[in-house]
Amino acid sequence: MKLTFLGAAGEVTGSQHLIETDAARILLDCGLFQGREEETRPRNELFRCRPQALDAVVLSHAHIDHCGNLPGLVKAGYKRPIFATHATADIATIMMRDSARIQEEDARYDRSNRFRDTSLEPKPLYTEEDARKAAKLFEPVNFHEWTEIAEGVRIRFHHAGHVLGAAITELELEDHDEVHRVVFSGDLGRRNQPLLMDPEPIGRCDILICESTYGDRLHPDSTDVRKELQRVICEASRQQGKIIIPAFSLGRTQTLVYLLNDLRNSDPLCRIPVFIDSPLASRLTEVHRHHTSAMESDVQATLTHDKDVFDFPGLTYTRSQDESIGLNRRDGPMVIIAAGGMCENGRIVHHLRNTITDERNTILIIGFQAEHTLGRRIVERRPELNILGRTIPLRARVEVINGLSAHADAEDFRWWFNHLQRKGGAGQVFVVHGETKAAQALAKIAEDCSDLPPIIPNCGQSFEF
């Protein structure tokens, strides 16, 4: 058996790992590599896995750095099944088409504004038609059920607790009359989080491929998030101000809506209008409504007396651009949750431009803001911000609520590896999907339950067993 790391190895993005036996070739994830434009284009166009020779693809979850290049894989000739959980298949279908639409729109803009030489006209990596073709290849699989996906290869999914549908993949592969047990963590989530099942422990395996995104840090306690939300909203209400919340369309927005609904049900929340200003988030929330059975026990208990945990009186999902623009003309206190988790693009940028000069308003940051982003500059409370080409003074209040990260931290990893150690550990651990410091920290955590020293592979590196 041969294992080759083709993405998210020595880096965080573009998850893609190839397993080859004497009878089958299986690709784990096919994500978009994200980074500087001059680097991402060639990385995403080149498929070293030989798409036409693959027997199956297994998708861990529907974040774009894990599923985003499936349409490109299909465009390159892949025609076999894509195996994923039911929720992941539904979400990835939406995410891939949205990614294709954005690429096509960007290409049209560049053609009309930047390139006079038609031979240099940019083209999207793939089109919406490619995304539709990829979606037709999904073969949804239930959690905890063994499914044969190729000759001598079967898989079983376990809850990863990262986003809805996210799975830890357990594989049994026959190779030269031997059976290898391989586990791919995908992205692990945290324990005791709203909406999602906890990540599930696994048993003894020969090979473990484990992500390490936050292997070197501890997240703040999430137990006070509801109280903090209530405090911020009620203070802004008293000031008759707007609360602007940048949030990723997948996962973070649905968690926020669920928490706000919970506060409404328990009646402490100030009764001000709430707007979800993201068509993508609206579509993804509809998928969440169809998969509540895959959510944790508190959701099930709430559904016995509340038929929709993603809706409440005063909540509006905006659809059109005109509706979004209209929010900036609306007076009175309100909450606007808009797409653009790091404030770099999307509708959130326009809402920020229209609200940050008024001290009655509040900018509520609920997630990590990467260096050099507008979101980071807001967290740093810079006195002036450059937004859409204009320098604007920041007079609005800035509040930061941590604790809603969807990624496991060092303590979550220790808990997970301790369970693995009690069940026999792993023969070999490979640490992927993390920056150098995080990967090294995760390798240290994994040492005690790995028969051999954990390996942090480089992109393109292969190992034979």
Residue pairs with C-beta under 8 A, 6 or more apart in sequence:
1 19
1 20
1 21
1 173
1 175
1 180
1 464
1 465
2 18
2 19
2 20
2 21
2 462
2 463
2 464
2 465
3 17
3 18
3 19
3 20
3 182
3 207
3 209
3 430
3 462
3 463
3 464
3 465
4 17
4 18
4 20
4 48
4 49
4 460
4 461
4 462
4 463
5 16
5 17
5 18
5 430
5 432
5 457
5 458
5 459
5 460
5 461
5 462
6 16
6 17
6 18
6 48
6 49
6 459
6 460
7 13
7 14
7 15
7 16
7 17
7 29
7 31
7 33
7 43
7 459
8 14
8 15
8 16
8 17
8 29
8 31
8 65
8 211
8 432
8 433
9 17
9 432
9 457
9 458
9 459
9 460
9 461
10 436
10 439
10 456
10 457
10 458
10 459
11 435
11 459
12 65
12 213
12 433
12 434
12 435
13 31
13 32
13 33
13 34
13 35
13 65
14 31
14 32
14 33
14 34
14 43
14 44
14 65
14 69
15 28
15 29
15 30
15 31
15 60
15 65
15 66
15 432
15 433
16 27
16 28
16 29
16 30
16 31
16 49
16 69
17 27
17 28
17 29
17 184
17 209
17 432
18 25
18 26
18 27
18 28
18 49
19 25
19 26
19 27
19 28
19 171
19 173
19 182
20 26
21 152
21 153
21 173
21 174
21 175
21 180
22 175
22 176
23 150
23 151
23 152
23 174
23 175
24 55
24 56
24 150
24 151
24 152
24 153
24 173
25 49
25 50
25 53
25 54
25 55
26 54
26 55
26 56
26 57
26 58
26 149
26 150
26 153
26 171
26 173
27 49
27 54
27 56
27 57
27 58
27 73
28 57
28 58
28 60
28 169
28 184
28 209
29 57
29 58
29 59
29 60
29 66
29 67
29 186
30 57
30 59
30 66
30 67
30 68
30 69
30 70
30 72
30 73
31 63
31 64
31 65
31 66
31 67
31 68
31 69
32 40
32 44
32 64
32 65
32 68
32 69
32 99
33 39
33 40
33 43
33 44
33 65
33 69
34 40
34 64
34 65
41 125
44 69
44 72
44 125
45 72
45 125
47 72
47 73
47 76
48 460
49 73
51 73
51 74
51 76
51 77
51 78
52 76
52 77
52 78
52 79
54 78
54 80
55 80
55 149
55 150
55 151
55 153
56 80
56 81
56 82
56 83
56 149
56 150
56 153
57 70
57 73
57 78
57 80
57 81
57 82
57 83
57 137
58 82
58 83
58 84
58 149
58 155
58 169
58 171
58 184
59 66
59 67
59 70
59 82
59 83
59 84
59 88
59 89
59 92
60 66
60 84
60 88
60 160
60 166
60 167
60 168
60 169
60 184
60 185
60 186
60 187
61 67
61 88
61 160
61 162
61 163
61 165
61 166
61 167
61 186
61 187
62 84
62 88
62 91
62 92
62 95
62 163
62 165
62 166
62 250
63 95
63 163
63 187
63 250
64 95
64 99
66 186
66 187
67 88
67 92
67 95
67 96
68 95
68 96
68 99
69 125
70 82
70 92
70 96
70 134
71 96
71 99
71 100
71 125
71 126
71 127
71 130
71 131
71 133
71 134
72 125
72 126
72 130
73 134
74 126
74 130
74 133
74 134
74 137
75 126
75 130
78 137
79 137
80 137
81 137
81 138
81 139
81 149
82 89
82 134
82 137
82 138
82 139
83 138
83 139
83 141
83 147
83 149
83 155
84 92
84 138
84 139
84 140
84 141
84 165
84 167
85 140
85 141
85 142
85 143
85 157
85 165
85 166
85 167
85 294
86 140
86 141
86 142
86 165
86 291
86 294
87 164
87 165
87 287
87 291
87 294
88 164
88 165
88 166
88 167
89 135
89 138
89 140
89 165
90 165
90 287
90 290
90 291
91 163
91 164
91 165
91 250
91 284
91 287
92 135
92 138
93 131
93 135
93 138
94 280
94 283
94 284
94 287
95 250
96 131
96 134
96 135
97 128
97 131
97 132
97 135
98 280
99 131
100 124
100 126
100 127
100 128
100 130
100 131
101 128
103 124
103 125
103 126
103 127
104 124
104 127
104 128
106 122
106 124
107 121
107 122
107 123
107 124
110 121
110 122
111 121
111 122
115 121
115 122
141 147
141 155
141 157
142 157
143 157
143 158
143 159
143 167
143 294
144 156
144 157
144 158
145 156
145 157
146 154
146 155
146 156
146 172
147 154
147 155
147 156
148 154
149 155
152 173
152 174
152 175
153 171
153 172
153 173
153 174
154 171
154 172
155 169
155 170
155 171
155 172
156 169
156 170
157 167
157 168
157 169
157 170
158 167
158 168
158 170
158 200
158 202
159 166
159 167
159 168
159 196
159 197
159 198
159 199
159 200
160 166
160 167
160 168
160 185
160 186
160 187
160 188
160 189
160 199
160 200
161 188
161 189
161 190
161 191
161 193
161 196
161 197
161 198
161 199
161 200
161 408
162 186
162 187
162 188
162 189
162 196
162 199
162 406
162 407
163 187
163 189
163 196
163 250
163 251
163 406
164 195
164 196
164 251
164 254
164 287
164 288
164 291
164 294
164 295
165 291
165 294
166 186
166 187
166 189
166 196
167 186
168 183
168 184
168 185
168 186
168 188
168 199
168 200
168 202
169 183
169 184
169 186
170 181
170 182
170 183
170 202
170 205
171 181
171 182
171 183
171 184
172 179
172 180
172 181
172 182
173 179
173 180
173 182
180 206
180 207
180 465
181 204
181 205
181 206
181 207
182 205
182 206
182 207
182 208
182 209
183 202
183 205
183 207
183 208
183 209
183 426
184 209
185 208
185 209
185 210
185 211
186 211
187 211
187 213
187 406
187 407
187 433
188 199
188 210
188 211
188 407
188 408
188 412
188 413
188 416
189 196
189 198
189 199
189 406
189 407
189 408
189 412
190 199
190 219
190 222
190 405
190 406
190 407
190 408
190 409
190 412
191 198
191 199
191 412
191 415
192 198
192 222
193 222
193 255
193 296
193 404
193 406
194 255
194 258
194 259
194 262
194 296
194 298
195 254
195 255
195 258
195 288
195 295
195 296
195 299
196 295
196 296
197 294
197 295
197 296
198 296
199 408
199 412
199 416
201 416
201 419
201 420
201 423
202 419
202 420
202 423
203 420
203 423
203 424
204 420
204 423
204 424
204 425
204 426
205 426
205 427
206 426
206 427
206 428
206 465
207 426
207 427
207 428
207 429
207 430
207 465
208 420
208 426
208 428
208 429
208 430
208 446
208 450
209 430
209 432
210 429
210 430
210 431
210 432
210 442
210 446
211 432
211 433
211 434
212 413
212 431
212 432
212 433
212 434
212 438
212 439
212 441
212 442
212 443
213 407
213 408
213 433
213 434
213 438
214 405
214 407
214 408
214 409
214 410
214 438
215 409
215 410
215 413
215 431
215 434
215 438
215 439
215 441
215 442
215 445
216 410
216 437
216 438
216 440
216 441
216 442
217 409
217 410
217 438
218 409
218 410
218 411
219 402
219 403
219 405
219 409
220 402
220 403
221 403
222 403
222 404
223 403
224 403
225 259
225 401
225 403
225 404
226 259
226 262
226 263
228 399
228 401
229 256
229 259
229 260
229 263
229 401
230 263
230 268
230 269
230 270
232 243
232 362
232 364
232 399
232 401
233 243
233 269
233 270
233 272
233 335
234 269
234 270
235 362
236 242
236 243
236 272
236 333
236 360
236 361
236 362
236 397
237 270
237 272
237 333
239 333
239 360
240 332
240 333
240 360
241 333
241 358
241 360
241 361
241 362
241 396
242 333
242 334
242 335
242 336
242 355
242 358
242 360
242 361
242 362
243 333
243 334
243 335
243 336
243 361
243 362
243 364
244 336
244 338
244 348
244 351
244 352
244 355
244 361
244 362
244 363
244 364
244 396
245 256
245 335
245 336
245 337
245 338
245 364
245 366
246 338
246 339
246 340
246 341
246 342
246 343
246 348
246 352
246 365
246 366
246 367
246 375
247 253
247 256
247 281
247 337
247 338
247 339
247 341
247 366
247 367
248 339
248 341
248 367
249 278
249 280
249 281
249 284
249 339
250 280
250 281
250 284
251 406
252 341
252 366
252 367
252 404
252 406
253 276
253 278
253 281
253 284
253 285
253 337
253 339
254 281
254 284
254 285
254 288
254 310
255 404
256 337
256 366
256 404
257 274
257 276
257 285
257 310
257 311
257 315
257 337
258 299
258 309
258 310
260 269
260 274
260 312
260 315
260 335
261 306
261 309
261 310
261 311
261 312
261 315
262 302
262 309
263 269
264 312
264 313
264 314
265 302
265 306
265 312
270 333
271 314
272 314
272 332
272 333
272 334
272 335
273 314
273 315
273 316
273 332
273 333
273 334
273 335
274 314
274 315
274 316
274 334
274 335
274 337
275 315
275 316
275 317
275 318
275 327
275 334
275 335
275 336
275 337
276 282
276 285
276 315
276 316
276 317
276 318
276 337
277 318
277 323
277 324
277 327
277 336
277 337
277 338
277 339
277 347
277 348
277 351
278 318
278 337
278 338
278 339
278 346
278 347
279 318
279 319
280 339
281 317
281 337
281 339
282 317
282 318
282 319
285 310
285 317
288 310
289 308
289 310
292 299
292 300
292 303
292 309
293 300
299 309
302 309
303 309
318 324
318 327
324 338
324 347
324 350
325 350
327 334
327 336
327 351
328 350
328 351
328 354
328 355
336 351
338 346
338 347
338 348
338 351
339 346
339 347
339 348
340 346
340 347
340 348
340 349
341 367
341 375
342 367
342 369
342 370
342 373
342 374
342 375
342 376
343 349
343 352
343 369
343 373
343 374
343 375
343 378
344 373
344 374
344 375
349 374
349 387
349 388
350 388
352 363
352 374
352 378
352 385
352 387
353 387
353 388
353 390
353 392
355 361
355 363
355 396
356 363
356 385
356 387
356 392
356 393
356 394
356 395
356 396
357 392
357 393
357 394
357 395
357 396
358 395
358 396
359 395
359 396
359 397
360 396
361 396
361 397
362 396
362 397
362 398
362 399
363 378
363 396
363 397
363 398
363 399
364 399
364 400
364 401
365 375
365 378
365 379
365 398
365 399
365 400
365 401
366 400
366 401
366 402
366 404
367 404
367 405
368 405
369 375
369 376
369 378
369 379
370 376
374 385
374 387
377 385
378 385
378 394
378 398
379 398
379 400
381 394
381 398
382 394
383 393
383 394
384 391
384 392
384 393
384 394
385 391
385 392
385 394
386 392
408 416
410 441
410 442
410 445
413 442
413 445
413 446
414 445
417 445
417 446
417 448
417 449
418 449
420 426
420 449
421 448
421 449
425 448
425 449
425 450
425 451
426 446
426 449
426 450
426 451
427 450
427 451
427 452
428 450
428 451
428 452
428 454
428 455
428 465
429 443
429 446
429 449
429 450
429 452
429 454
429 455
430 454
430 455
430 456
430 457
430 463
431 439
431 442
431 443
431 446
431 454
431 455
431 456
431 457
432 439
432 456
432 457
434 442
439 456
440 456
442 454
443 453
443 454
443 455
443 456
446 454
447 453
447 454
455 463
457 463
